[in-house]
């Protein structure tokens, strides 16, 4: 069971690393005119799409952990609600900024999502461990 959780953790970490880089590459190579601007309600910015995809990944991890009985129903509901609030905040910011999220707000939302993911990993026992065992054991980071 622990191996599948580690694989999910590695996959999520890779997605968290790749999405901002892909968005920066796409944003740097777009040379559109005024007619290319998206509808304000159209969530097309690379940061929006990447962030919403990452929220879906974390949400799926919560669902998987609950189905495997690694977390309680109450913990799963709390984590789902936190992820939903991040998604709603991203959509709200994007709707007010022509389908895009400014860098500072994007990084704040990513930080919040990372906190949810870290909480999930700690709750399932797959969080990063700290300590070398010299004091009696290793402890979850967070």
Backbone as numpy.savetxt, mean C-alpha at the origin, in Angstrom:
# Nx Ny Nz CAx CAy CAz Cx Cy Cz
2.95 -22.51 6.08 2.12 -21.32 6.08 2.98 -20.08 6.08
4.06 -20.13 6.81 4.95 -18.96 6.91 5.60 -18.64 5.57
5.92 -19.67 4.77 6.56 -19.44 3.48 5.64 -18.68 2.54
4.34 -19.01 2.52 3.43 -18.29 1.63 3.24 -16.85 2.08
3.28 -16.60 3.37 3.18 -15.22 3.87 4.42 -14.44 3.47
5.59 -15.07 3.54 6.83 -14.40 3.15 6.81 -14.06 1.67
6.31 -14.96 0.84 6.21 -14.70 -0.59 5.28 -13.52 -0.85
4.17 -13.45 -0.14 3.25 -12.33 -0.29 3.91 -11.04 0.15
4.68 -11.10 1.22 5.38 -9.93 1.73 6.40 -9.44 0.70
7.15 -10.36 0.13 8.16 -9.99 -0.87 7.48 -9.41 -2.11
6.39 -10.01 -2.54 5.66 -9.51 -3.70 5.12 -8.11 -3.44
4.56 -7.89 -2.28 4.04 -6.57 -1.93 5.15 -5.55 -1.86
6.26 -5.93 -1.28 7.40 -5.00 -1.18 7.91 -4.63 -2.57
7.96 -5.60 -3.48 8.40 -5.31 -4.85 7.44 -4.35 -5.53
6.14 -4.54 -5.31 5.15 -3.64 -5.90 5.28 -2.23 -5.33
5.53 -2.15 -4.02 5.69 -0.83 -3.39 6.91 -0.10 -3.93
7.94 -0.84 -4.28 9.16 -0.22 -4.81 8.98 0.14 -6.28
8.35 -0.73 -7.05 8.26 -0.53 -8.49 7.26 0.55 -8.90
6.16 0.67 -8.20 5.11 1.60 -8.64 5.58 3.05 -8.71
6.27 3.60 -7.70 6.72 4.99 -7.83 7.72 5.18 -8.96
8.59 4.17 -9.19 9.57 4.29 -10.26 8.90 4.26 -11.62
7.92 3.40 -11.79 7.19 3.35 -13.05 6.42 4.64 -13.28
5.85 5.17 -12.23 5.11 6.43 -12.35 6.02 7.58 -12.71
7.21 7.63 -12.12 8.15 8.70 -12.42 8.62 8.60 -13.87
8.85 7.40 -14.35 9.27 7.21 -15.73 8.17 7.66 -16.68
6.94 7.24 -16.43 5.82 7.60 -17.30 5.57 9.11 -17.28
5.66 9.72 -16.12 5.41 11.16 -16.01 6.50 11.95 -16.73
7.72 11.45 -16.72 8.81 12.16 -17.37 8.78 12.07 -18.87
8.06 11.12 -19.44 8.04 10.93 -20.88 6.74 11.34 -21.53
5.84 11.93 -20.81 4.58 12.38 -21.37 4.73 13.79 -21.91
4.43 14.00 -23.18 4.53 15.31 -23.80 3.19 15.66 -24.44
2.17 15.82 -23.62 0.84 16.11 -24.15 0.53 17.59 -24.10
-0.53 17.95 -24.78 -0.97 19.33 -24.77 -2.14 19.52 -23.84
-2.76 20.70 -23.93 -3.87 21.03 -23.05 -5.06 20.11 -23.27
-5.22 19.61 -24.50 -6.35 18.72 -24.78 -6.16 17.33 -24.18
-4.94 17.02 -23.75 -4.66 15.71 -23.17 -4.95 15.64 -21.68
-5.33 16.74 -21.05 -5.59 16.71 -19.61 -6.81 15.86 -19.33
-6.75 15.03 -18.30 -7.87 14.14 -18.00 -9.03 14.89 -17.34
-10.17 14.27 -17.41 -11.34 14.76 -16.69 -11.01 14.75 -15.20
-11.40 15.78 -14.42 -11.05 15.82 -13.00 -11.46 14.59 -12.21
-12.48 13.86 -12.64 -12.91 12.67 -11.92 -12.24 11.42 -12.45
-11.45 11.54 -13.51 -10.77 10.40 -14.10 -9.47 10.14 -13.34
-9.35 8.99 -12.71 -8.18 8.68 -11.90 -7.11 8.07 -12.79
-6.38 8.90 -13.52 -5.43 8.38 -14.50 -3.99 8.60 -14.14
-3.69 9.43 -13.16 -2.30 9.69 -12.82 -1.60 8.42 -12.37
-0.32 8.29 -12.71 0.41 7.06 -12.34 0.48 6.85 -10.84
0.53 7.94 -10.10 0.56 7.79 -8.64 -0.77 7.26 -8.13
-1.85 7.75 -8.70 -3.19 7.30 -8.26 -3.36 5.82 -8.57
-3.08 5.44 -9.78 -3.24 4.05 -10.19 -2.34 3.14 -9.36
-1.08 3.54 -9.19 -0.15 2.74 -8.40 -0.59 2.60 -6.95
-1.02 3.71 -6.36 -1.44 3.69 -4.96 -2.69 2.83 -4.78
-3.66 2.99 -5.68 -4.89 2.20 -5.55 -4.60 0.71 -5.75
-3.68 0.38 -6.66 -3.29 -1.02 -6.84 -2.61 -1.56 -5.59
-1.79 -0.74 -4.95 -1.12 -1.17 -3.73 -2.12 -1.37 -2.59
-3.12 -0.49 -2.52 -4.17 -0.65 -1.50 -4.90 -1.97 -1.74
-5.19 -2.28 -3.01 -5.86 -3.55 -3.32 -5.00 -4.74 -2.90
-3.68 -4.63 -3.10 -2.78 -5.71 -2.70 -2.76 -5.91 -1.19
-2.69 -4.83 -0.45 -2.71 -4.92 1.02 -4.06 -5.48 1.47
-5.13 -5.00 0.85 -6.46 -5.47 1.20 -6.59 -6.97 0.94
-6.03 -7.44 -0.16 -6.05 -8.87 -0.46 -5.23 -9.65 0.57
-4.11 -9.08 1.00 -3.31 -9.72 2.05 -4.08 -9.84 3.36
-4.87 -8.82 3.67 -5.71 -8.87 4.87 -6.73 -9.99 4.75
-7.36 -10.07 3.58 -8.36 -11.12 3.34 -7.71 -12.50 3.44
-6.54 -12.66 2.82 -5.84 -13.95 2.89 -5.48 -14.33 4.32
-5.00 -13.35 5.09 -4.62 -13.62 6.48 -5.84 -14.03 7.30
-6.96 -13.39 7.04 -8.19 -13.73 7.77 -8.66 -15.13 7.40
-8.62 -15.46 6.11 -9.05 -16.80 5.67 -8.15 -17.90 6.22
-6.89 -17.57 6.43 -5.95 -18.54 7.00 -5.99 -18.54 8.53
-6.90 -17.78 9.11 -7.03 -17.65 10.56 -5.75 -17.15 11.23
-5.00 -16.31 10.52 -3.81 -15.71 11.11 -4.14 -14.45 11.89
-5.29 -13.85 11.61 -5.77 -12.67 12.35 -7.25 -12.86 12.63
-7.73 -12.15 13.64 -9.15 -12.27 14.00 -10.00 -11.45 13.05
-11.29 -11.68 13.11 -12.23 -10.92 12.27 -12.18 -9.43 12.62
-12.04 -9.13 13.90 -11.98 -7.72 14.34 -10.72 -7.04 13.80
-9.58 -7.75 13.86 -8.34 -7.19 13.32 -8.46 -6.97 11.83
-9.04 -7.95 11.13 -9.20 -7.82 9.68 -10.09 -6.64 9.34
-11.17 -6.47 10.06 -12.07 -5.35 9.79 -11.38 -4.02 10.03
-10.62 -3.93 11.12 -9.90 -2.68 11.41 -8.90 -2.37 10.30
-8.14 -3.37 9.85 -7.16 -3.15 8.79 -7.84 -2.81 7.46
-8.96 -3.48 7.15 -9.72 -3.16 5.93 -10.20 -1.71 5.96
-10.67 -1.26 7.12 -11.16 0.12 7.24 -10.03 1.11 7.05
-8.86 0.83 7.61 -7.72 1.73 7.45 -7.30 1.80 5.98
-7.28 0.66 5.30 -6.93 0.64 3.88 -7.97 1.39 3.05
-9.24 1.23 3.39 -10.31 1.92 2.66 -10.19 3.43 2.84
-9.84 3.88 4.03 -9.67 5.33 4.26 -8.52 5.88 3.43
-7.47 5.13 3.27 -6.34 5.57 2.44 -6.78 5.66 0.99
-7.51 4.66 0.52 -8.01 4.67 -0.85 -8.94 5.86 -1.10
-9.83 6.10 -0.16 -10.76 7.23 -0.28 -10.02 8.55 -0.28
-8.99 8.68 0.55 -8.21 9.91 0.59 -7.50 10.13 -0.74
-6.95 9.07 -1.32 -6.27 9.17 -2.61 -7.25 9.61 -3.69
-8.42 9.03 -3.71 -9.42 9.39 -4.71 -9.89 10.83 -4.52
-10.04 11.25 -3.29 -10.48 12.61 -3.00 -9.43 13.64 -3.46
-8.16 13.37 -3.16 -7.09 14.28 -3.57 -7.00 14.31 -5.09
-7.08 13.15 -5.73 -6.99 13.10 -7.19 -8.15 13.82 -7.85
-9.33 13.69 -7.28 -10.50 14.37 -7.85 -10.35 15.88 -7.77
-9.65 16.36 -6.76 -9.49 17.81 -6.62 -8.27 18.33 -7.39
-7.44 17.43 -7.95 -6.23 17.86 -8.65 -6.13 17.22 -10.04
-7.21 17.21 -10.78 -7.24 16.75 -12.17 -6.73 15.32 -12.34
-7.09 14.45 -11.43 -6.75 13.04 -11.55 -5.36 12.68 -11.09
-4.71 13.58 -10.39 -3.34 13.32 -9.94 -3.21 13.58 -8.44
-2.12 13.04 -7.87 -1.83 13.26 -6.45 -0.48 13.96 -6.37
-0.40 15.12 -5.72 0.89 15.79 -5.53 1.85 14.91 -4.73
3.13 15.11 -4.97 4.18 14.27 -4.39 4.09 14.15 -2.87
3.95 15.26 -2.18 3.94 15.23 -0.71 2.76 14.39 -0.19
1.59 14.57 -0.79 0.42 13.81 -0.35 0.56 12.33 -0.73
1.15 12.08 -1.88 1.38 10.70 -2.32 2.27 9.97 -1.32
3.36 10.60 -0.92 4.27 9.96 0.02 3.63 9.78 1.40
2.79 10.71 1.80 2.07 10.56 3.07 1.10 9.37 3.00
0.38 9.23 1.90 -0.53 8.10 1.74 0.24 6.78 1.68
1.39 6.78 1.01 2.22 5.57 0.98 2.70 5.20 2.38
3.08 6.21 3.17 3.53 5.96 4.54 2.40 5.33 5.35
1.20 5.88 5.20 0.05 5.34 5.93 -0.24 3.90 5.50
-0.15 3.63 4.19 -0.40 2.28 3.70 0.68 1.32 4.19
1.91 1.78 4.24 3.00 0.96 4.76 2.75 0.61 6.23
2.21 1.56 6.99 1.89 1.30 8.40 0.83 0.20 8.51
-0.17 0.23 7.62 -1.20 -0.82 7.63 -0.56 -2.16 7.29
0.29 -2.17 6.28 0.95 -3.41 5.88 1.85 -3.93 6.99
2.59 -3.04 7.65 3.45 -3.47 8.76 2.63 -4.03 9.91
1.49 -3.42 10.19 0.60 -3.93 11.24 0.11 -5.32 10.89
-0.26 -5.51 9.61 -0.70 -6.84 9.16 0.42 -7.86 9.33
1.63 -7.50 8.94 2.74 -8.44 9.07 3.02 -8.76 10.53
2.96 -7.76 11.40 3.17 -8.01 12.83 2.07 -8.87 13.40
0.81 -8.61 13.01 -0.32 -9.39 13.52 -0.26 -10.85 13.08
0.31 -11.09 11.89 0.38 -12.46 11.39 1.67 -13.16 11.80
2.57 -12.42 12.46 3.81 -13.02 12.90 4.88 -13.05 11.83
4.68 -12.32 10.73 5.67 -12.33 9.66 6.39 -11.00 9.52
6.28 -10.15 10.54 6.95 -8.86 10.51 8.45 -9.03 10.64
9.18 -8.00 10.29 10.63 -8.03 10.42 10.99 -8.15 11.89
11.92 -9.03 12.18 12.30 -9.26 13.55 13.53 -8.42 13.90
13.55 -7.95 15.13 14.68 -7.18 15.63 15.30 -7.94 16.79
16.53 -7.67 17.06 17.21 -8.33 18.16 17.96 -9.53 17.67
18.99 -9.89 18.39 19.82 -11.02 17.98 19.60 -12.27 18.82
18.64 -12.19 19.71 18.35 -13.34 20.54 19.15 -13.38 21.83
20.13 -12.47 21.99 20.97 -12.50 23.18 20.21 -12.14 24.45
19.07 -11.47 24.27 18.27 -11.11 25.44 17.08 -12.04 25.63
17.08 -13.13 24.94 16.01 -14.11 25.13 15.13 -14.28 23.91
15.32 -13.50 22.85 14.50 -13.70 21.67 14.58 -12.55 20.69
13.87 -12.74 19.62 13.70 -11.71 18.60 12.30 -11.14 18.74
12.16 -9.87 18.39 10.89 -9.20 18.58 10.44 -8.55 17.29
9.13 -8.51 17.02 8.65 -7.84 15.80 9.01 -6.36 15.82
9.37 -5.85 14.67 9.67 -4.43 14.51 8.36 -3.71 14.30
7.98 -2.87 15.21 6.78 -2.09 15.01 5.87 -2.07 16.15
